[in-house]
Amino acid sequence: MAQYMLSVWHDDEYVTDFTTPEAQRAAAQVGAFNEELQRTGAWVFAAGLHPVSSATTVRYASGGVSMTDGPFAESKEQMGGFWVIEAPGLDAALEVAKRASAACEGPVEVRPLQGA
């Protein structure tokens, strides 16, 4: 089986306050989706990410390494979390991504992993 990363995208500074009713609903939906992935054997790994403001970018150039606070890319949307799944092919991964998008109520990008 091939492995795919399903990445979840949010506005630049998405809220990680899980005390709101909307966030609790989304967390419950994602939790149920995670349980489905585990039950069906598609689950490999998943994680949510802190907002992009917590990022540090490390760059190698001209024989040296520099570090800067913030994201690598300047963008209005940032990756907020991801799943790594196993699926028999792209069509199956896209079906899983449809359910992922519904669970997290946002866009999900699907990309195959190299060598997996």
Secondary structure, 3 states (H helix, E strand, C coil): CEEEEEEEEEECCCCCCCCCHHHHHHHHHHHHHHHHHHHHCCEEEEEECCCHHHCEEEEEECCEEEEEECCCCCCCEEEEEEEEEEECCHHHHHHHHHHHHHHHCCCEEEEECCCC
